[in-house]
Amino acid sequence: MFKIGPRIEFGSEDGKGGPISNIVIILVGVGLLFFGYTGFTGQNQALENPVNVSATVTETGIDEDSSRRGGTDYQPEIKFEYSFEGQEYESSNMYPGGQAPKDYNLESNAKEVVDRYSQGSQITVNVPPENPGEAFIKAKKTSNPLIGIGAGVLFIVLGSYRFMKDRYI
């Protein structure tokens, strides 16, 4: 289809992808693998030795995300203030490592989570001493980083297979 010099093409007339599209697939896989790994290690570091401190809920709400094809997702939002080693901080992390809270298909399910945290109430949060600005409410790992790692590996394998198939198989 588009040819730029020898062996560099964006597509071909026989329906096979060119080397550039295969390399792009591999690079997307490397990116997903990187973000999954950093999320995974971030969660592990935050859960190593968190310190429990008291915090005050300053704001609650529900974020709506209508970008999904099947409808709207609802995500609970809880902001809180806390003090650690003489300094004041604010956070809205539900889970360690900055992982986003779970998306809910129904607004009522997200509201149930938000209703547990009324504005002005005292809650106990976990503060990672090495990163005190990243306190979180629930000391629980999410599967989001593992999904990123798995998708990254899948893209790398698919791109590598297509690259090798076009060249050698």
FIKOL-267629 format. One record per atom (N, C-alpha, C): y, z, x negated; atom name; residue in three letters. Coordinates in nm, 4 decimals, m for minus. Example, Ala and Ser with C-alpha at 12.3 -4.5 7.8 and 13.67 -1.06 7.14 Angstrom:
<pts>
> north,up,east,at,aa
> m0.5690,0.7800,m1.3190,N,ALA
> m0.4500,0.7800,m1.2300,CA,ALA
> m0.3300,0.7800,m1.3200,C,ALA
> m0.2250,0.7080,m1.2850,N,SER
> m0.1060,0.7140,m1.3670,CA,SER
> 0.0030,0.7870,m1.2900,C,SER
</pts>
This chain:
<pts>
> north,up,east,at,aa
> m0.1179,0.0000,m0.0820,N,MET
> 0.0000,0.0000,0.0000,CA,MET
> 0.1253,0.0000,m0.0872,C,MET
> 0.1624,0.1129,m0.1445,N,PHE
> 0.2747,0.1191,m0.2386,CA,PHE
> 0.2157,0.1366,m0.3783,C,PHE
> 0.2477,0.0466,m0.4668,N,LYS
> 0.1961,0.0586,m0.6017,CA,LYS
> 0.3131,0.0723,m0.6978,C,LYS
> 0.3001,0.1696,m0.7867,N,ILE
> 0.4016,0.1914,m0.8889,CA,ILE
> 0.3289,0.1914,m1.0218,C,ILE
> 0.3340,0.0828,m1.0898,N,GLY
> 0.2667,0.0739,m1.2184,CA,GLY
> 0.1157,0.0777,m1.2019,C,GLY
> 0.0450,0.0810,m1.3115,N,PRO
> m0.1010,0.0837,m1.3049,CA,PRO
> m0.1532,0.2202,m1.2589,C,PRO
> m0.2437,0.2211,m1.1632,N,ARG
> m0.3184,0.3383,m1.1156,CA,ARG
> m0.2351,0.4444,m1.0453,C,ARG
> m0.1087,0.4220,m1.0186,N,ILE
> m0.0303,0.5182,m0.9425,CA,ILE
> 0.0011,0.4529,m0.8090,C,ILE
> m0.0560,0.5067,m0.7021,N,GLU
> m0.0343,0.4486,m0.5703,CA,GLU
> m0.0272,0.5606,m0.4661,C,GLU
> 0.0470,0.5351,m0.3603,N,PHE
> 0.0637,0.6338,m0.2542,CA,PHE
> m0.0419,0.6177,m0.1463,C,PHE
> m0.1126,0.5142,m0.1449,N,GLY
> m0.2169,0.4851,m0.0478,CA,GLY
> m0.2752,0.3515,m0.0861,C,GLY
> m0.3833,0.3171,m0.0253,N,SER
> m0.4392,0.1878,m0.0586,CA,SER
> m0.4834,0.1189,0.0687,C,SER
> m0.5026,m0.0109,0.0593,N,GLU
> m0.5359,m0.0892,0.1773,CA,GLU
> m0.6770,m0.0625,0.2270,C,GLU
> m0.7642,m0.0108,0.1440,N,ASP
> m0.9010,0.0152,0.1885,CA,ASP
> m0.9149,0.1511,0.2566,C,ASP
> m0.8041,0.2224,0.2790,N,GLY
> m0.8079,0.3487,0.3524,CA,GLY
> m0.8293,0.4711,0.2667,C,GLY
> m0.8557,0.4537,0.1390,N,LYS
> m0.8733,0.5692,0.0504,CA,LYS
> m0.7380,0.6198,0.0056,C,LYS
> m0.7277,0.7489,m0.0161,N,GLY
> m0.6033,0.8056,m0.0668,CA,GLY
> m0.5875,0.7742,m0.2136,C,GLY
> m0.4657,0.7617,m0.2568,N,GLY
> m0.4396,0.7348,m0.3968,CA,GLY
> m0.4436,0.8630,m0.4770,C,GLY
> m0.4372,0.8525,m0.6078,N,PRO
> m0.4419,0.9698,m0.6944,CA,PRO
> m0.3305,1.0693,m0.6658,C,PRO
> m0.2123,1.0201,m0.6282,N,ILE
> m0.1015,1.1116,m0.6033,CA,ILE
> m0.1306,1.2003,m0.4830,C,ILE
> m0.1860,1.1432,m0.3759,N,SER
> m0.2164,1.2262,m0.2583,CA,SER
> m0.3223,1.3310,m0.2919,C,SER
> m0.4170,1.2966,m0.3755,N,ASN
> m0.5188,1.3933,m0.4156,CA,ASN
> m0.4589,1.5049,m0.5008,C,ASN
> m0.3672,1.4688,m0.5880,N,ILE
> m0.3014,1.5693,m0.6720,CA,ILE
> m0.2152,1.6608,m0.5854,C,ILE
> m0.1493,1.6046,m0.4837,N,VAL
> m0.0689,1.6866,m0.3918,CA,VAL
> m0.1581,1.7866,m0.3195,C,VAL
> m0.2750,1.7434,m0.2751,N,ILE
> m0.3694,1.8341,m0.2078,CA,ILE
> m0.4094,1.9475,m0.3020,C,ILE
> m0.4373,1.9143,m0.4266,N,ILE
> m0.4748,2.0159,m0.5256,CA,ILE
> m0.3588,2.1127,m0.5487,C,ILE
> m0.2363,2.0611,m0.5595,N,LEU
> m0.1197,2.1475,m0.5814,CA,LEU
> m0.0936,2.2395,m0.4621,C,LEU
> m0.1132,2.1897,m0.3417,N,VAL
> m0.1004,2.2757,m0.2228,CA,VAL
> m0.2042,2.3874,m0.2309,C,VAL
> m0.3250,2.3536,m0.2715,N,GLY
> m0.4296,2.4542,m0.2874,CA,GLY
> m0.3942,2.5589,m0.3909,C,GLY
> m0.3376,2.5156,m0.5027,N,VAL
> m0.2963,2.6103,m0.6070,CA,VAL
> m0.1870,2.7019,m0.5527,C,VAL
> m0.0925,2.6472,m0.4762,N,GLY
> 0.0132,2.7282,m0.4169,CA,GLY
> m0.0411,2.8314,m0.3201,C,GLY
> m0.1321,2.7905,m0.2327,N,LEU
> m0.1940,2.8847,m0.1379,CA,LEU
> m0.2728,2.9923,m0.2117,C,LEU
> m0.3447,2.9514,m0.3146,N,LEU
> m0.4213,3.0464,m0.3943,CA,LEU
> m0.3279,3.1477,m0.4607,C,LEU
> m0.2163,3.1013,m0.5148,N,PHE
> m0.1189,3.1892,m0.5792,CA,PHE
> m0.0606,3.2900,m0.4797,C,PHE
> m0.0151,3.2420,m0.3635,N,PHE
> 0.0439,3.3328,m0.2654,CA,PHE
> m0.0591,3.4302,m0.2085,C,PHE
> m0.1813,3.3844,m0.1901,N,GLY
> m0.2863,3.4749,m0.1447,CA,GLY
> m0.3165,3.5824,m0.2473,C,GLY
> m0.3231,3.5421,m0.3730,N,TYR
> m0.3509,3.6376,m0.4806,CA,TYR
> m0.2387,3.7395,m0.4947,C,TYR
> m0.1123,3.6941,m0.4923,N,THR
> m0.0014,3.7887,m0.5056,CA,THR
> 0.0041,3.8846,m0.3872,C,THR
> m0.0267,3.8360,m0.2668,N,GLY
> m0.0315,3.9249,m0.1504,CA,GLY
> m0.1435,4.0273,m0.1629,C,GLY
> m0.2588,3.9821,m0.2115,N,PHE
> m0.3740,4.0711,m0.2286,CA,PHE
> m0.3453,4.1792,m0.3322,C,PHE
> m0.2898,4.1384,m0.4467,N,THR
> m0.2599,4.2379,m0.5500,CA,THR
> m0.1459,4.3295,m0.5067,C,THR
> m0.0503,4.2763,m0.4309,N,GLY
> 0.0586,4.3599,m0.3786,CA,GLY
> 0.0069,4.4687,m0.2865,C,GLY
> m0.0871,4.4328,m0.2008,N,GLN
> m0.1480,4.5326,m0.1126,CA,GLN
> m0.2242,4.6372,m0.1930,C,GLN
> m0.3025,4.5927,m0.2894,N,ASN
> m0.3810,4.6866,m0.3696,CA,ASN
> m0.2922,4.7828,m0.4475,C,ASN
> m0.1842,4.7317,m0.5076,N,GLN
> m0.0933,4.8181,m0.5825,CA,GLN
> m0.0253,4.9191,m0.4904,C,GLN
> 0.0153,4.8743,m0.3718,N,ALA
> 0.0838,4.9644,m0.2788,CA,ALA
> m0.0096,5.0739,m0.2283,C,ALA
> m0.1380,5.0451,m0.2223,N,LEU
> m0.2342,5.1429,m0.1710,CA,LEU
> m0.2951,5.2311,m0.2797,C,LEU
> m0.2606,5.2080,m0.4071,N,GLU
> m0.3190,5.2867,m0.5167,CA,GLU
> m0.2881,5.4352,m0.5037,C,GLU
> m0.1629,5.4703,m0.4929,N,ASN
> m0.1253,5.6116,m0.4852,CA,ASN
> 0.0049,5.6311,m0.4073,C,ASN
> 0.0068,5.5907,m0.2798,N,PRO
> 0.1303,5.6049,m0.2043,CA,PRO
> 0.1617,5.7523,m0.1754,C,PRO
> 0.2906,5.7816,m0.1656,N,VAL
> 0.3375,5.9164,m0.1353,CA,VAL
> 0.3823,5.9177,0.0107,C,VAL
> 0.3342,6.0138,0.0864,N,ASN
> 0.3755,6.0264,0.2259,CA,ASN
> 0.5106,6.0955,0.2344,C,ASN
> 0.6035,6.0326,0.3059,N,VAL
> 0.7347,6.0922,0.3288,CA,VAL
> 0.7710,6.0768,0.4758,C,VAL
> 0.8643,6.1589,0.5193,N,SER
> 0.9121,6.1523,0.6564,CA,SER
> 1.0208,6.0465,0.6664,C,SER
> 1.0199,5.9716,0.7752,N,ALA
> 1.1190,5.8669,0.7971,CA,ALA
> 1.1698,5.8744,0.9407,C,ALA
> 1.2859,5.8171,0.9620,N,THR
> 1.3451,5.8111,1.0954,CA,THR
> 1.3474,5.6670,1.1422,C,THR
> 1.2944,5.6420,1.2617,N,VAL
> 1.2960,5.5080,1.3189,CA,VAL
> 1.4389,5.4766,1.3612,C,VAL
> 1.4940,5.3678,1.3078,N,THR
> 1.6326,5.3318,1.3382,CA,THR
> 1.6449,5.2191,1.4395,C,THR
> 1.5419,5.1375,1.4482,N,GLU
> 1.5494,5.0227,1.5392,CA,GLU
> 1.4094,4.9742,1.5707,C,GLU
> 1.3881,4.9342,1.6946,N,THR
> 1.2604,4.8742,1.7338,CA,THR
> 1.2890,4.7481,1.8143,C,THR
> 1.1942,4.6601,1.8148,N,GLY
> 1.2102,4.5380,1.8923,CA,GLY
> 1.0886,4.4495,1.8781,C,GLY
> 1.0967,4.3349,1.9417,N,ILE
> 0.9874,4.2381,1.9378,CA,ILE
> 1.0458,4.1034,1.8979,C,ILE
> 0.9933,4.0464,1.7906,N,ASP
> 1.0351,3.9129,1.7475,CA,ASP
> 0.9475,3.8100,1.8167,C,ASP
> 1.0098,3.7055,1.8663,N,GLU
> 0.9364,3.5971,1.9310,CA,GLU
> 0.9320,3.4772,1.8378,C,GLU
> 0.8145,3.4168,1.8280,N,ASP
> 0.7975,3.2965,1.7476,CA,ASP
> 0.7379,3.1893,1.8374,C,ASP
> 0.8204,3.0926,1.8749,N,SER
> 0.7728,2.9881,1.9654,CA,SER
> 0.7366,2.8597,1.8909,C,SER
> 0.7214,2.8677,1.7591,N,SER
> 0.6901,2.7485,1.6809,CA,SER
> 0.5429,2.7093,1.6893,C,SER
> 0.4610,2.7990,1.7409,N,ARG
> 0.3181,2.7707,1.7515,CA,ARG
> 0.2936,2.6761,1.8683,C,ARG
> 0.2011,2.5857,1.8534,N,ARG
> 0.1725,2.4871,1.9577,CA,ARG
> 0.1227,2.5484,2.0872,C,ARG
> 0.0353,2.6456,2.0779,N,GLY
> m0.0287,2.7013,2.1971,CA,GLY
> 0.0591,2.7947,2.2778,C,GLY
> 0.1771,2.8249,2.2327,N,GLY
> 0.2643,2.9161,2.3063,CA,GLY
> 0.3442,3.0027,2.2123,C,GLY
> 0.3893,3.1137,2.2634,N,THR
> 0.4751,3.2029,2.1874,CA,THR
> 0.3945,3.3189,2.1303,C,THR
> 0.4230,3.3543,2.0060,N,ASP
> 0.3657,3.4733,1.9440,CA,ASP
> 0.4713,3.5830,1.9456,C,ASP
> 0.4255,3.7060,1.9568,N,TYR
> 0.5153,3.8216,1.9594,CA,TYR
> 0.4763,3.9150,1.8460,C,TYR
> 0.5768,3.9606,1.7726,N,GLN
> 0.5527,4.0447,1.6553,CA,GLN
> 0.6375,4.1714,1.6668,C,GLN
> 0.5726,4.2887,1.6646,N,PRO
> 0.6503,4.4128,1.6733,CA,PRO
> 0.7364,4.4324,1.5484,C,PRO
> 0.8570,4.4844,1.5676,N,GLU
> 0.9507,4.5089,1.4577,CA,GLU
> 0.9945,4.6545,1.4649,C,GLU
> 0.9633,4.7318,1.3607,N,ILE
> 1.0028,4.8727,1.3533,CA,ILE
> 1.0774,4.8924,1.2221,C,ILE
> 1.2054,4.9275,1.2307,N,LYS
> 1.2846,4.9567,1.1109,CA,LYS
> 1.2992,5.1072,1.0986,C,LYS
> 1.2931,5.1544,0.9742,N,PHE
> 1.3028,5.2984,0.9518,CA,PHE
> 1.3763,5.3278,0.8225,C,PHE
> 1.4375,5.4464,0.8176,N,GLU
> 1.5083,5.4948,0.6987,CA,GLU
> 1.4337,5.6145,0.6442,C,GLU
> 1.4347,5.6270,0.5118,N,TYR
> 1.3654,5.7382,0.4478,CA,TYR
> 1.4316,5.7690,0.3151,C,TYR
> 1.4007,5.8854,0.2630,N,SER
> 1.4548,5.9280,0.1350,CA,SER
> 1.3378,5.9505,0.0401,C,SER
> 1.3523,5.8996,m0.0832,N,PHE
> 1.2483,5.9172,m0.1832,CA,PHE
> 1.3154,5.9443,m0.3171,C,PHE
> 1.2823,6.0574,m0.3768,N,GLU
> 1.3363,6.1008,m0.5056,CA,GLU
> 1.4895,6.0930,m0.5065,C,GLU
> 1.5498,6.1403,m0.3982,N,GLY
> 1.6951,6.1512,m0.3903,CA,GLY
> 1.7689,6.0245,m0.3509,C,GLY
> 1.6996,5.9152,m0.3287,N,GLN
> 1.7653,5.7904,m0.2892,CA,GLN
> 1.7251,5.7535,m0.1471,C,GLN
> 1.8202,5.6929,m0.0745,N,GLU
> 1.7960,5.6486,0.0627,CA,GLU
> 1.7470,5.5037,0.0621,C,GLU
> 1.6500,5.4759,0.1482,N,TYR
> 1.5947,5.3413,0.1603,CA,TYR
> 1.5793,5.3057,0.3066,C,TYR
> 1.5657,5.1747,0.3317,N,GLU
> 1.5359,5.1244,0.4653,CA,GLU
> 1.4271,5.0189,0.4516,C,GLU
> 1.3348,5.0183,0.5456,N,SER
> 1.2249,4.9227,0.5406,CA,SER
> 1.1821,4.8880,0.6828,C,SER
> 1.1098,4.7787,0.6946,N,SER
> 1.0500,4.7414,0.8233,CA,SER
> 0.9058,4.6963,0.8029,C,SER
> 0.8449,4.7382,0.6925,N,ASN
> 0.7071,4.6978,0.6626,CA,ASN
> 0.6076,4.7778,0.7451,C,ASN
> 0.5241,4.7063,0.8158,N,MET
> 0.4168,4.7716,0.8898,CA,MET
> 0.2983,4.7961,0.7965,C,MET
> 0.2731,4.7005,0.7071,N,TYR
> 0.1577,4.7071,0.6173,CA,TYR
> 0.2027,4.7008,0.4711,C,TYR
> 0.1165,4.7406,0.3774,N,PRO
> 0.1525,4.7390,0.2351,CA,PRO
> 0.1718,4.5973,0.1816,C,PRO
> 0.2478,4.5892,0.0754,N,GLY
> 0.2674,4.4610,0.0087,CA,GLY
> 0.3577,4.3659,0.0841,C,GLY
> 0.4329,4.4163,0.1815,N,GLY
> 0.5242,4.3309,0.2569,CA,GLY
> 0.4557,4.2389,0.3556,C,GLY
> 0.3285,4.2653,0.3863,N,GLN
> 0.2568,4.1808,0.4809,CA,GLN
> 0.3131,4.1997,0.6213,C,GLN
> 0.3273,4.0908,0.6926,N,ALA
> 0.3837,4.0937,0.8274,CA,ALA
> 0.2879,4.1625,0.9238,C,ALA
> 0.3440,4.2248,1.0276,N,PRO
> 0.2558,4.2842,1.1283,CA,PRO
> 0.1809,4.1758,1.2051,C,PRO
> 0.0803,4.2174,1.2756,N,LYS
> m0.0041,4.1266,1.3517,CA,LYS
> 0.0778,4.0534,1.4575,C,LYS
> 0.0467,3.9262,1.4786,N,ASP
> 0.1068,3.8494,1.5875,CA,ASP
> 0.0236,3.8713,1.7130,C,ASP
> 0.0915,3.8849,1.8244,N,TYR
> 0.0241,3.9025,1.9529,CA,TYR
> 0.0568,3.7849,2.0430,C,TYR
> m0.0418,3.7401,2.1206,N,ASN
> m0.0205,3.6316,2.2153,CA,ASN
> 0.0549,3.6790,2.3394,C,ASN
> 0.0393,3.8056,2.3718,N,LEU
> 0.1051,3.8618,2.4896,CA,LEU
> 0.2140,3.9585,2.4474,C,LEU
> 0.3279,3.9465,2.5116,N,GLU
> 0.4393,4.0357,2.4800,CA,GLU
> 0.4038,4.1808,2.5103,C,GLU
> 0.3225,4.2029,2.6139,N,SER
> 0.2843,4.3398,2.6513,CA,SER
> 0.2051,4.4083,2.5395,C,SER
> 0.1238,4.3322,2.4645,N,ASN
> 0.0488,4.3909,2.3531,CA,ASN
> 0.1415,4.4328,2.2398,C,ASN
> 0.2406,4.3502,2.2095,N,ALA
> 0.3381,4.3859,2.1066,CA,ALA
> 0.4223,4.5050,2.1529,C,ALA
> 0.4520,4.5101,2.2818,N,LYS
> 0.5314,4.6209,2.3369,CA,LYS
> 0.4564,4.7534,2.3250,C,LYS
> 0.3238,4.7499,2.3395,N,GLU
> 0.2428,4.8715,2.3224,CA,GLU
> 0.2615,4.9295,2.1815,C,GLU
> 0.2664,4.8422,2.0818,N,VAL
> 0.2860,4.8877,1.9438,CA,VAL
> 0.4260,4.9461,1.9278,C,VAL
> 0.5256,4.8761,1.9790,N,VAL
> 0.6649,4.9202,1.9669,CA,VAL
> 0.6858,5.0526,2.0405,C,VAL
> 0.6206,5.0708,2.1535,N,ASP
> 0.6375,5.1935,2.2332,CA,ASP
> 0.5897,5.3187,2.1594,C,ASP
> 0.5051,5.3021,2.0595,N,ARG
> 0.4580,5.4175,1.9810,CA,ARG
> 0.5673,5.4727,1.8896,C,ARG
> 0.6732,5.3942,1.8678,N,TYR
> 0.7795,5.4316,1.7754,CA,TYR
> 0.9145,5.4244,1.8466,C,TYR
> 0.9580,5.5362,1.9027,N,SER
> 1.0869,5.5352,1.9720,CA,SER
> 1.2010,5.5544,1.8717,C,SER
> 1.3147,5.4936,1.9041,N,GLN
> 1.4308,5.5013,1.8152,CA,GLN
> 1.4731,5.6465,1.7988,C,GLN
> 1.4944,5.6873,1.6731,N,GLY
> 1.5341,5.8235,1.6411,CA,GLY
> 1.4179,5.9178,1.6150,C,GLY
> 1.2959,5.8733,1.6402,N,SER
> 1.1796,5.9600,1.6181,CA,SER
> 1.1447,5.9688,1.4701,C,SER
> 1.0758,6.0763,1.4334,N,GLN
> 1.0306,6.0981,1.2967,CA,GLN
> 0.8876,6.0461,1.2834,C,GLN
> 0.8643,5.9692,1.1791,N,ILE
> 0.7292,5.9194,1.1504,CA,ILE
> 0.6984,5.9449,1.0036,C,ILE
> 0.5718,5.9382,0.9696,N,THR
> 0.5305,5.9500,0.8302,CA,THR
> 0.5038,5.8099,0.7780,C,THR
> 0.5661,5.7776,0.6642,N,VAL
> 0.5457,5.6471,0.6028,CA,VAL
> 0.4898,5.6664,0.4619,C,VAL
> 0.4349,5.5609,0.4083,N,ASN
> 0.3763,5.5609,0.2743,CA,ASN
> 0.4697,5.4882,0.1791,C,ASN
> 0.5039,5.5537,0.0676,N,VAL
> 0.5949,5.4955,m0.0307,CA,VAL
> 0.5191,5.4732,m0.1613,C,VAL
> 0.5088,5.3479,m0.2064,N,PRO
> 0.4507,5.3245,m0.3385,CA,PRO
> 0.5512,5.3671,m0.4456,C,PRO
> 0.5178,5.4634,m0.5306,N,PRO
> 0.6142,5.5141,m0.6294,CA,PRO
> 0.6704,5.4074,m0.7230,C,PRO
> 0.5923,5.3041,m0.7539,N,GLU
> 0.6396,5.2000,m0.8449,CA,GLU
> 0.7360,5.1032,m0.7765,C,GLU
> 0.7409,5.1065,m0.6438,N,ASN
> 0.8304,5.0184,m0.5680,CA,ASN
> 0.8768,5.0931,m0.4429,C,ASN
> 0.9639,5.1924,m0.4582,N,PRO
> 0.9987,5.2804,m0.3464,CA,PRO
> 1.0729,5.2128,m0.2311,C,PRO
> 1.1275,5.0961,m0.2512,N,GLY
> 1.1962,5.0257,m0.1432,CA,GLY
> 1.1026,4.9538,m0.0488,C,GLY
> 0.9725,4.9587,m0.0774,N,GLU
> 0.8739,4.8863,0.0024,CA,GLU
> 0.7802,4.9796,0.0796,C,GLU
> 0.8358,5.0820,0.1425,N,ALA
> 0.7529,5.1750,0.2206,CA,ALA
> 0.6899,5.1010,0.3380,C,ALA
> 0.5773,5.1545,0.3855,N,PHE
> 0.5059,5.0919,0.4959,CA,PHE
> 0.4492,5.1997,0.5870,C,PHE
> 0.4217,5.1609,0.7113,N,ILE
> 0.3765,5.2568,0.8121,CA,ILE
> 0.2255,5.2765,0.8068,C,ILE
> 0.1504,5.1682,0.8079,N,LYS
> 0.0040,5.1766,0.8150,CA,LYS
> m0.0580,5.1473,0.6789,C,LYS
> m0.1354,5.2419,0.6272,N,ALA
> m0.2028,5.2251,0.4975,CA,ALA
> m0.3338,5.1503,0.5192,C,ALA
> m0.3203,5.0231,0.5502,N,LYS
> m0.4364,4.9410,0.5828,CA,LYS
> m0.4122,4.8001,0.5310,C,LYS
> m0.5142,4.7410,0.4713,N,LYS
> m0.5029,4.6040,0.4215,CA,LYS
> m0.5131,4.5061,0.5389,C,LYS
> m0.4425,4.3938,0.5235,N,THR
> m0.4566,4.2857,0.6204,CA,THR
> m0.5412,4.1758,0.5581,C,THR
> m0.5902,4.0860,0.6402,N,SER
> m0.6735,3.9766,0.5896,CA,SER
> m0.5905,3.8538,0.5516,C,SER
> m0.4595,3.8580,0.5721,N,ASN
> m0.3762,3.7415,0.5436,CA,ASN
> m0.3917,3.6887,0.4005,C,ASN
> m0.3906,3.7745,0.2972,N,PRO
> m0.4070,3.7198,0.1616,CA,PRO
> m0.5423,3.6524,0.1401,C,PRO
> m0.6460,3.7071,0.1998,N,LEU
> m0.7790,3.6468,0.1831,CA,LEU
> m0.7867,3.5108,0.2511,C,LEU
> m0.7174,3.4971,0.3630,N,ILE
> m0.7118,3.3669,0.4306,CA,ILE
> m0.6402,3.2663,0.3408,C,ILE
> m0.5310,3.3093,0.2769,N,GLY
> m0.4587,3.2215,0.1841,CA,GLY
> m0.5437,3.1811,0.0660,C,GLY
> m0.6182,3.2766,0.0112,N,ILE
> m0.7062,3.2474,m0.1020,CA,ILE
> m0.8148,3.1480,m0.0604,C,ILE
> m0.8760,3.1717,0.0542,N,GLY
> m0.9809,3.0820,0.1034,CA,GLY
> m0.9293,2.9417,0.1298,C,GLY
> m0.8119,2.9318,0.1926,N,ALA
> m0.7532,2.8003,0.2190,CA,ALA
> m0.7174,2.7310,0.0878,C,ALA
> m0.6670,2.8075,m0.0094,N,GLY
> m0.6334,2.7493,m0.1394,CA,GLY
> m0.7550,2.6918,m0.2093,C,GLY
> m0.8642,2.7673,m0.2089,N,VAL
> m0.9883,2.7195,m0.2708,CA,VAL
> m1.0373,2.5936,m0.1996,C,VAL
> m1.0291,2.5936,m0.0664,N,LEU
> m1.0727,2.4771,0.0115,CA,LEU
> m0.9906,2.3530,m0.0247,C,LEU
> m0.8589,2.3670,m0.0338,N,PHE
> m0.7740,2.2539,m0.0707,CA,PHE
> m0.8042,2.2060,m0.2117,C,PHE
> m0.8243,2.2985,m0.3050,N,ILE
> m0.8530,2.2601,m0.4428,CA,ILE
> m0.9853,2.1843,m0.4503,C,ILE
> m1.0869,2.2336,m0.3822,N,VAL
> m1.2180,2.1670,m0.3830,CA,VAL
> m1.2075,2.0293,m0.3181,C,VAL
> m1.1397,2.0216,m0.2023,N,LEU
> m1.1255,1.8932,m0.1328,CA,LEU
> m1.0484,1.7928,m0.2182,C,LEU
> m0.9354,1.8356,m0.2735,N,GLY
> m0.8560,1.7459,m0.3575,CA,GLY
> m0.9302,1.7018,m0.4814,C,GLY
> m1.0010,1.7946,m0.5443,N,SER
> m1.0778,1.7613,m0.6650,CA,SER
> m1.1899,1.6636,m0.6331,C,SER
> m1.2587,1.6876,m0.5213,N,TYR
> m1.3669,1.5975,m0.4815,CA,TYR
> m1.3136,1.4572,m0.4579,C,TYR
> m1.2019,1.4480,m0.3832,N,ARG
> m1.1442,1.3167,m0.3542,CA,ARG
> m1.0966,1.2484,m0.4827,C,ARG
> m1.0378,1.3260,m0.5718,N,PHE
> m0.9899,1.2711,m0.6984,CA,PHE
> m1.1076,1.2172,m0.7797,C,PHE
> m1.2130,1.2967,m0.7907,N,MET
> m1.3300,1.2553,m0.8688,CA,MET
> m1.4012,1.1384,m0.8013,C,MET
> m1.4088,1.1409,m0.6705,N,LYS
> m1.4773,1.0344,m0.5965,CA,LYS
> m1.4057,0.9017,m0.6183,C,LYS
> m1.2720,0.9038,m0.6124,N,ASP
> m1.1953,0.7795,m0.6327,CA,ASP
> m1.2119,0.7256,m0.7738,C,ASP
> m1.2338,0.8133,m0.8698,N,ARG
> m1.2397,0.7713,m1.0095,CA,ARG
> m1.3828,0.7423,m1.0569,C,ARG
> m1.4758,0.8295,m1.0224,N,TYR
> m1.6071,0.8225,m1.0883,CA,TYR
> m1.7267,0.8015,m0.9960,C,TYR
> m1.7102,0.8295,m0.8694,N,ILE
> m1.8284,0.8230,m0.7814,CA,ILE
> m1.8277,0.6946,m0.7023,C,ILE
</pts>
